[in-house]
């Protein structure tokens, strides 16, 4: 999508601190990190958000979580990290391209937010 911030990041039109990429996802550091490890895992295919996802998107949604687990191990936060999909403006979603937050490296509290 031509006006999507994350699509532009994937295309290299906007710089980011890339952490990982493959044929399905692109991962980069959040520009406003909430923990020592705060990455955004985004599918290369533009999906507006979780509520707009369909059954055909189930594989990529699961894959995003598998990449989060891989990166959690690589960045040594396996003792506690959080994965979060924000859904809609009231949740804090500000970029409408599906993205999974991987947040770790500090103690997490509950409830969040």
N, C-alpha and C positions, 0 to 999 in steps of 0.2 A: 504494500500500500504506500503510495508516494508521499503522503503527509504524515506517516507514522514515525515517531522518534526512534523506536526500536528497530524498525525496518531500515532506517537510515544508518543506525549504528551497525547493524549486520552488514549492510552494503559498504561500510567503510567511509560513508559520507560525513559521519560525525565521530570524533575520536572517543575511545573508551579504553579502560584498563582491562584488556582481555585476559581472562583466566583460562578459558578452555573453549574449543570449538570442534565440531564434527559436522557431518552431513545433515544432522537433525536439529542441533541446538547451538546456541552461542551463549557464552557465559562471561559476564564482566562484573567488576566491582560496582556496588551501589555508590552513587555520588554523595549520598548522605548516610553513611554507614551507622547502624544502630548497635554494632558490636565489632570486635576485631576482625571477624570474618562476616562479611555481608555481601553476598553475590546475588546477581539476578540471572536466572536460567531461563532463556527464552527460546521457544521454538522458532526455527527459521521461517516456517509457514506462518503467515499472519492469521491469528485467531484473536478475536476481539477480547474475549475473557472467558472465564470458566462457565458462566451462565449461558454464553453463546455457543459453547462447545457442543459437539454432537458425538454420537457413538464412534464415528470414524476418527475422532480426536483422542479416544481413550488410550491408544498406544503411546502417543507423544506425551500425554499427561503423565502416564506411568514412567516413561523414559526420563522425563525431567526429574522425577524422584530418584531414579537409579543414578543419574548423574550427580544429584545432591549427595547421595550416599558415598559415591566414589570420591567426590571433592571433600566431603566431611572427613574421610579417611586420610586423603592426601594432605589436608591442612590441619590434621591432628585435633579435630574437635569432636571426635566420636564419643567423648564422655558426656556430651550434651549439646545438641543444636536443634534448631527449629526450622521447619519448612512451612512457608505460608503463601497461599494464593489470596490476595485481596480481591474481593468481588464487588465491583460497583463503587461509586464515589463515596458513599457513606462509610466504606471500609478503609478508605485512604487510597484506593486505586486512582492514579492520576494519568497513567499511560495505558491506553486501551489496546494493548497487545498482550496476550496471556503471558505472564511471567511468574516464576516461582522464586521466592526469596529463600536463600539459605543463610541463616543467621546463627552464629556460634562464637565461641571463644570467651564467653563470660557466662555467669550464672543467669538463668532465665527465671523470671517470676511468673506467677499465675494468680489471677487472670491477666492476660496481656492487655495492652491498650488502656 
